[in-house]
Amino acid sequence: MYGLTGRLKRAGALAFAILAGAGGLWAAEEHAAKGIVTGLDAKKQSLVVSCEAIPGYMDAMEMPFTVRDAKMLQPIKLGMTVLFTMVEENHVLYADHLEVSTAADYGAEPLQAGGLTALETAMDPATKANIVQPGHPVPDFELTDQAGKTIRLSGLRGKVVVLTFGYSRCPFPDYCLRLSNNLGAVEKRFKARTGRDLVLVTIAIDPAHDQGAVLSDYAASFHADPMDWHFLTGPLTVIKQVASTFGMNFWGNEGFLTHSLHTAVLDRNGNLVANIEGNHFSAQQLGDLTETVMNQPQ
């Protein structure tokens, strides 16, 4: 599934090249690992993980793994952050002790946003029920981009969509700036395919300020091509509705916004593939996941 076979061959060749270069020492080693899931094949009891670097051992890279029990994969979905123990036995790479983790940031603002979200959910449980789950279609919406063009989500069908949220006055470089920089890296990596196979979207959560020249300047600061990277604005009620479908929340706070962090990947049919919460993932990992979705059979 999701083009896993070809990716297993490519990543497998790389992984075993590392093993060979390790002079046979790998078999005696186990390593704690963390990464974003970019491929799954339950029938083969396998997954592909875009792993973080392991200091002193290996650089960040995408690698295939086998699990010893297919049930371990039941809670796993593409885009999830996982923790596991990397083990090699008889030239097979295993992901042992596999568990779902989080890519969330634990800074003061995300923690405050998390507390406000929990309070809001407790007061209105229906808000959680409205969050789109992976494999389900994302409701259509209509907003305006930095070039003044009306963009409908349904009009992007046939292309993979990578979507995040932000606002131009965000004072924290690890939040809105980092998430949009991730999209910028994805745009650069797949430049030959953006606009044709891939569309990027940043939704402005401060529409009263981020519109007109402000929005176009904000987009230009990321060198965004309006043909393939849309910075969207519109009525606050519409933006809140769109944000809520991804479980993304934001609140005004003395000219700034307290908000959660979400990056979503949609397939060519408008279905949600992954909704990554937080910012503890890399542009490379987001790109690896995006490539998986772009290469899946139509």
Sequence and secondary structure as in RCSB ss.txt:
>XXXX:A:sequence
MYGLTGRLKRAGALAFAILAGAGGLWAAEEHAAKGIVTGLDAKKQSLVVSCEAIPGYMDAMEMPFTVRDAKMLQP
IKLGMTVLFTMVEENHVLYADHLEVSTAADYGAEPLQAGGLTALETAMDPATKANIVQPGHPVPDFELTDQAGKT
IRLSGLRGKVVVLTFGYSRCPFPDYCLRLSNNLGAVEKRFKARTGRDLVLVTIAIDPAHDQGAVLSDYAASFHAD
PMDWHFLTGPLTVIKQVASTFGMNFWGNEGFLTHSLHTAVLDRNGNLVANIEGNHFSAQQLGDLTETVMNQPQ
>XXXX:A:secstr
 TTHHHHHHHHHHHHHHHHHHTTT GGG EEEEEEEEEEEEGGGTEEEEEE  BTTTB SEEEEEE S GGGGTT
  TT EEEEEEEEETTEEEEEEEEE      SHHHHHHHHHHHHHHHH THHHHTS  TTSB    EEE TTS E
EEGGGGTTSEEEEEEE TT   IIIIIHHHHHHHHHHHHTTTTBTTTEEEEEEES TTTSSHHHHHHHHHTTT  
TTTEEEEB  HHHHHHHHHHTT  EEEETTEEEE  EEEEE TTSBEEEEEESS S HHHHHHHHHHHHHS  
